[in-house]
Amino acid sequence: MTSRFSSALVIGVLGTLGVVAWSGCGPGDESRYYCDSTGCFTCDAYGCSRVNAPAHPTCTGNASCAPGQVCTATGCTVPCETDAACPKGETCQSGLCSPPGTDPGPTKDCTTKADCPADATCNAGKCETCGGTAGPCPCETSADCSGGLTCVAGACTPPENTCKYSSECGDGKVCAEGQCLVSCESAPCGDGFTCDKGVCQPSTGGPGNPACTGDAQCTDPAAPSCVSGSCVKTCGGDAECGDGKYCNQGACVPDTRPTPNCTTDTQCGGTASTPKKCLSGFCKFTCTSDQHCRTIDNRIGYCAKDGVCRSASEANASCVGAGGCADGKACIDNQCR
């Protein structure tokens, strides 16, 4: 009677101390370690003690984990093929070490662009190569772009391929969020464009250009690159893209670039009374007063802060180029709409 009582007391005390009595553990089993669906344990002469899993540091991508680890929804984790590859307290589950009965969650290469190499961006948790000749990097703002590129229509674009003023775009076009787009206030838009806020915006998706959020969704070899929400053709030069498109960093996209008309002042044909200079690739009349501009052309009857004759919307611009407006508005013809 006393012996049974003593054994029960020992088991009760061990249970209170977090040590689980196990009938299979006894003399000779001191080094036994095993895992089952409830956890992992080590045995000594008295019973089995639970082995706690190591902590999984939080992470935003593989780059924030230690070498040999990958980032998952539950933190930095060791990849594995067998239980033997895992630290004590964990077993190999779907190729990742995790405490028994615990789902490590999906892996994620990245959460932000900062988690990826310089020539890649983060898209749906994966680092995708972009820029250079791999197609423009996707973006939400210019802060997502590197190398001095500007975010235009969701794609990092060289600044020389973007507009700031409608006067840089040619007849019938206005500068809308850095793109030279045809006005649709008096005529409908052509195929591949949709009228929005008074300008013909390139449509997302469409025949031959399926909608996408990343390159992985572009399964057609003829259009394998995702740019601004559409699968597009890759290219090595403008000639490969066809009418109305140009090659932007290895991808054929709608040609919404400005049209520079000079490289030197002598190409602008100014006179002593009406001086004209080549500024950022465009011939402009310089001025000191509104009246001087109006004697040249009433359509550019305002002497703007940069000392050139401009239209009323340009001279009194509330925004310039892409990303200059707040509250979801777009910069169209230098006004937030």
C-alpha positions as CSV (number, residue, x, y, z in Angstrom):
1,M,0.0,0.0,0.0
2,T,2.8,2.4,1.0
3,S,4.7,1.6,-2.3
4,R,1.7,2.4,-4.5
5,F,1.0,5.6,-2.6
6,S,4.7,6.7,-3.0
7,S,4.6,6.0,-6.7
8,A,1.5,8.0,-7.2
9,L,2.9,10.8,-5.1
10,V,6.1,10.9,-7.3
11,I,4.1,10.9,-10.5
12,G,1.9,13.8,-9.1
13,V,4.9,15.8,-8.1
14,L,6.6,15.2,-11.5
15,G,3.5,16.3,-13.2
16,T,3.4,19.5,-11.2
17,L,7.0,20.2,-12.2
18,G,6.2,19.7,-15.9
19,V,7.7,16.2,-16.2
20,V,5.5,13.6,-17.8
21,A,5.7,10.1,-16.3
22,W,6.0,7.5,-19.1
23,S,5.9,3.8,-18.7
24,G,8.3,3.2,-21.5
25,C,11.1,5.2,-19.7
26,G,13.2,3.4,-17.2
27,P,16.7,2.4,-16.5
28,G,18.7,2.3,-19.7
29,D,16.4,4.9,-21.5
30,E,18.2,8.0,-20.1
31,S,19.1,9.2,-23.6
32,R,15.8,8.5,-25.3
33,Y,14.3,11.3,-27.4
34,Y,11.1,11.1,-29.4
35,C,8.2,13.1,-30.9
36,D,4.6,12.3,-31.3
37,S,1.5,14.4,-32.3
38,T,1.5,16.1,-28.9
39,G,5.1,17.3,-28.8
40,C,8.7,16.2,-28.4
41,F,10.2,14.6,-25.3
42,T,13.4,13.4,-23.7
43,C,13.5,10.5,-21.2
44,D,15.4,9.9,-18.0
45,A,15.2,7.3,-15.3
46,Y,12.0,8.8,-13.9
47,G,10.0,9.8,-16.9
48,C,9.8,12.1,-20.0
49,S,10.3,15.9,-20.1
50,R,8.8,18.0,-22.8
51,V,11.3,19.7,-25.2
52,N,10.3,23.2,-26.2
53,A,10.8,24.2,-29.8
54,P,13.3,27.0,-30.4
55,A,11.9,30.5,-31.0
56,H,11.3,31.5,-34.6
57,P,12.4,35.2,-35.1
58,T,10.0,37.3,-37.0
59,C,10.9,38.2,-40.6
60,T,9.8,40.1,-43.7
61,G,11.7,37.9,-46.1
62,N,14.5,35.4,-46.5
63,A,17.1,38.2,-46.3
64,S,16.1,38.9,-42.7
65,C,16.7,35.3,-41.6
66,A,20.0,33.6,-40.6
67,P,21.9,31.7,-43.4
68,G,20.2,28.3,-44.0
69,Q,16.8,29.5,-42.9
70,V,13.7,30.6,-44.8
71,C,11.0,33.1,-43.9
72,T,7.5,31.8,-43.2
73,A,4.3,33.2,-41.8
74,T,5.5,32.0,-38.3
75,G,9.0,33.4,-38.6
76,C,12.5,32.2,-39.7
77,T,12.4,28.4,-40.1
78,V,14.9,25.6,-41.1
79,P,14.0,23.7,-44.3
80,C,14.2,19.9,-44.0
81,E,13.7,16.6,-45.7
82,T,13.7,14.4,-42.5
83,D,13.1,15.0,-38.8
84,A,16.8,14.5,-38.2
85,A,17.5,17.9,-39.9
86,C,15.3,19.8,-37.4
87,P,16.4,21.1,-34.0
88,K,15.0,19.3,-31.0
89,G,11.4,20.2,-30.3
90,E,10.5,20.2,-33.9
91,T,9.7,17.7,-36.7
92,C,9.9,18.0,-40.5
93,Q,6.5,19.1,-41.8
94,S,6.0,19.8,-45.6
95,G,9.7,20.5,-45.9
96,L,9.9,22.9,-42.9
97,C,10.8,22.4,-39.3
98,S,8.0,23.1,-36.9
99,P,6.6,21.9,-33.5
100,P,4.4,18.8,-34.0
101,G,0.9,19.7,-34.9
102,T,1.9,23.3,-35.8
103,D,1.6,24.6,-39.4
104,P,4.7,26.7,-40.2
105,G,2.7,28.6,-42.8
106,P,3.7,29.5,-46.4
107,T,7.2,30.7,-47.2
108,K,7.7,34.2,-48.4
109,D,10.8,35.5,-50.2
110,C,9.8,39.0,-49.3
111,T,7.3,41.5,-48.1
112,T,8.8,44.7,-49.5
113,K,11.3,45.6,-52.3
114,A,14.0,46.0,-49.6
115,D,13.9,42.2,-49.0
116,C,15.0,41.6,-52.6
117,P,18.3,42.1,-54.5
118,A,18.8,45.5,-56.3
119,D,17.6,44.1,-59.6
120,A,14.4,42.6,-58.3
121,T,11.1,43.6,-56.7
122,C,8.7,41.9,-54.3
123,N,5.5,40.6,-56.0
124,A,3.0,38.4,-54.2
125,G,5.7,37.3,-51.7
126,K,8.3,36.4,-54.4
127,C,11.3,38.4,-55.6
128,E,11.0,38.9,-59.4
129,T,13.8,40.2,-61.5
130,C,13.0,43.5,-63.1
131,G,14.6,46.6,-64.6
132,G,17.5,46.7,-67.0
133,T,16.3,44.6,-69.9
134,A,13.9,42.4,-67.8
135,G,10.9,44.8,-68.0
136,P,10.2,47.8,-65.8
137,C,9.8,47.2,-62.0
138,P,6.2,47.5,-60.7
139,C,5.6,50.3,-58.3
140,E,3.0,52.3,-56.3
141,T,5.1,55.4,-55.8
142,S,8.5,56.6,-57.0
143,A,9.9,55.6,-53.6
144,D,9.5,52.0,-54.9
145,C,11.8,52.7,-57.8
146,S,15.6,52.9,-57.8
147,G,18.2,54.5,-60.1
148,G,16.4,57.8,-60.4
149,L,13.4,56.2,-62.1
150,T,9.8,57.6,-61.7
151,C,6.7,55.6,-61.0
152,V,4.3,56.1,-63.9
153,A,1.2,54.0,-64.4
154,G,2.5,51.4,-62.0
155,A,5.9,50.9,-63.7
156,C,9.3,52.4,-62.9
157,T,10.1,54.6,-65.9
158,P,13.2,56.7,-66.9
159,P,12.3,60.3,-66.3
160,E,13.1,61.3,-69.9
161,N,10.2,59.1,-70.9
162,T,7.7,61.0,-68.8
163,C,6.1,64.4,-69.2
164,K,5.7,67.3,-66.9
165,Y,3.7,69.7,-69.0
166,S,1.1,69.2,-71.8
167,S,3.3,71.4,-74.1
168,E,5.7,68.5,-74.2
169,C,3.2,66.1,-75.7
170,G,2.2,67.4,-79.1
171,D,-1.2,68.4,-80.6
172,G,-4.3,66.8,-79.1
173,K,-2.5,65.3,-76.1
174,V,-2.2,66.3,-72.5
175,C,0.2,65.3,-69.8
176,A,-1.6,63.0,-67.3
177,E,0.3,61.6,-64.4
178,G,3.6,61.7,-66.4
179,Q,2.0,60.2,-69.6
180,C,1.2,62.0,-72.8
181,L,-2.4,60.9,-73.5
182,V,-5.0,61.8,-76.0
183,S,-7.9,63.9,-74.7
184,C,-11.3,62.2,-74.9
185,E,-13.4,65.2,-74.1
186,S,-14.3,65.7,-77.8
187,A,-13.7,62.3,-79.4
188,P,-13.8,58.6,-78.3
189,C,-10.7,56.6,-77.4
190,G,-9.1,54.1,-79.7
191,D,-8.7,50.4,-79.1
192,G,-6.7,49.5,-76.0
193,F,-7.6,52.8,-74.2
194,T,-10.3,53.9,-71.8
195,C,-11.6,57.4,-71.2
196,D,-10.9,58.4,-67.6
197,K,-10.9,61.9,-66.2
198,G,-10.9,63.4,-69.7
199,V,-7.9,61.4,-71.1
200,C,-7.5,58.1,-72.9
201,Q,-5.8,55.8,-70.4
202,P,-4.2,52.5,-71.6
203,S,-6.5,49.7,-70.7
204,T,-5.4,46.9,-68.3
205,G,-5.5,43.5,-69.9
206,G,-7.5,43.1,-73.2
207,P,-7.1,41.0,-76.3
208,G,-3.5,39.7,-76.5
209,N,-2.6,41.3,-73.3
210,P,-4.2,39.4,-70.3
211,A,-4.5,41.2,-67.0
212,C,-1.8,40.2,-64.4
213,T,-0.2,41.2,-61.1
214,G,3.1,39.4,-61.7
215,D,5.2,37.7,-64.4
216,A,4.1,34.2,-63.1
217,Q,0.6,34.9,-64.5
218,C,1.9,35.6,-68.0
219,T,2.0,32.1,-69.4
220,D,1.9,33.1,-73.1
221,P,5.5,33.0,-74.5
222,A,4.5,35.9,-76.8
223,A,3.7,38.1,-73.8
224,P,5.7,36.9,-70.8
225,S,6.2,40.1,-68.9
226,C,3.7,41.8,-66.6
227,V,3.8,45.6,-66.9
228,S,1.2,48.0,-65.5
229,G,-1.3,45.1,-65.0
230,S,-1.0,43.6,-68.5
231,C,1.0,40.8,-70.0
232,V,3.2,42.3,-72.7
233,K,5.8,41.3,-75.3
234,T,9.5,41.4,-74.5
235,C,11.8,43.4,-76.8
236,G,15.3,44.5,-77.5
237,G,14.3,47.8,-79.3
238,D,11.4,50.0,-80.3
239,A,11.1,48.4,-83.8
240,E,10.0,45.1,-82.3
241,C,7.0,46.6,-80.6
242,G,4.9,47.9,-83.5
243,D,2.9,51.1,-84.0
244,G,1.9,53.0,-80.8
245,K,4.3,51.2,-78.6
246,Y,7.9,51.4,-77.5
247,C,10.5,49.2,-75.7
248,N,10.6,50.2,-72.1
249,Q,13.5,48.3,-70.4
250,G,12.8,45.2,-72.4
251,A,9.0,45.3,-72.5
252,C,6.7,46.6,-75.2
253,V,4.3,49.2,-73.7
254,P,2.0,52.0,-75.0
255,D,4.1,54.9,-76.2
256,T,3.1,57.8,-73.9
257,R,6.4,59.5,-74.0
258,P,6.8,63.3,-74.6
259,T,8.2,64.4,-78.0
260,P,11.3,66.6,-77.5
261,N,12.0,69.0,-80.4
262,C,15.5,70.3,-79.7
263,T,18.9,69.7,-78.3
264,T,20.4,73.2,-78.8
265,D,19.1,76.8,-78.7
266,T,20.0,77.3,-82.4
267,Q,17.4,74.7,-83.3
268,C,14.7,76.9,-81.8
269,G,14.9,79.9,-84.2
270,G,14.4,82.7,-81.6
271,T,15.1,86.4,-82.3
272,A,16.4,89.3,-80.2
273,S,12.9,90.5,-79.5
274,T,11.4,87.0,-79.0
275,P,14.2,84.9,-77.5
276,K,13.7,81.2,-77.6
277,K,15.8,78.5,-75.8
278,C,16.0,74.8,-75.7
279,L,15.0,73.8,-72.2
280,S,14.9,70.1,-71.3
281,G,14.5,69.2,-74.9
282,F,11.8,71.7,-75.8
283,C,11.9,75.1,-77.5
284,K,10.4,77.7,-75.2
285,F,10.0,81.5,-75.4
286,T,11.8,83.1,-72.5
287,C,10.1,86.1,-70.8
288,T,10.0,88.7,-68.1
289,S,6.3,89.6,-68.2
290,D,2.8,88.2,-69.2
291,Q,2.5,91.0,-71.7
292,H,5.6,89.9,-73.5
293,C,4.2,86.4,-73.8
294,R,0.8,87.7,-75.1
295,T,2.5,89.6,-77.9
296,I,3.8,86.2,-79.1
297,D,0.7,84.0,-78.7
298,N,-2.3,84.4,-76.3
299,R,-2.3,80.6,-75.8
300,I,1.0,81.0,-73.9
301,G,0.2,84.4,-72.4
302,Y,1.6,83.8,-69.0
303,C,5.2,84.3,-67.9
304,A,5.7,81.4,-65.5
305,K,8.0,81.1,-62.5
306,D,10.6,79.3,-64.6
307,G,10.9,82.4,-67.0
308,V,9.2,80.9,-70.0
309,C,5.8,81.6,-71.7
310,R,3.2,79.0,-70.7
311,S,-0.5,78.4,-70.9
312,A,-2.7,79.3,-67.9
313,S,-2.8,75.7,-66.6
314,E,1.0,75.3,-66.8
315,A,1.8,78.7,-65.4
316,N,-0.5,78.2,-62.5
317,A,0.2,74.5,-62.1
318,S,-1.1,72.7,-58.9
319,C,1.0,69.6,-59.8
320,V,3.8,68.6,-62.2
321,G,4.3,65.1,-63.5
322,A,3.2,61.9,-61.7
323,G,2.3,61.6,-58.0
324,G,1.8,65.3,-57.3
325,C,-1.7,65.1,-56.1
326,A,-3.3,63.8,-52.9
327,D,-6.7,62.3,-51.9
328,G,-6.7,59.9,-54.9
329,K,-6.6,62.7,-57.5
330,A,-4.6,62.6,-60.7
331,C,-2.3,65.3,-62.1
332,I,-3.9,66.0,-65.5
333,D,-2.8,69.1,-67.5
334,N,-1.1,70.3,-64.4
335,Q,-4.3,70.4,-62.3
336,C,-5.3,67.8,-59.7
337,R,-8.5,66.1,-60.8
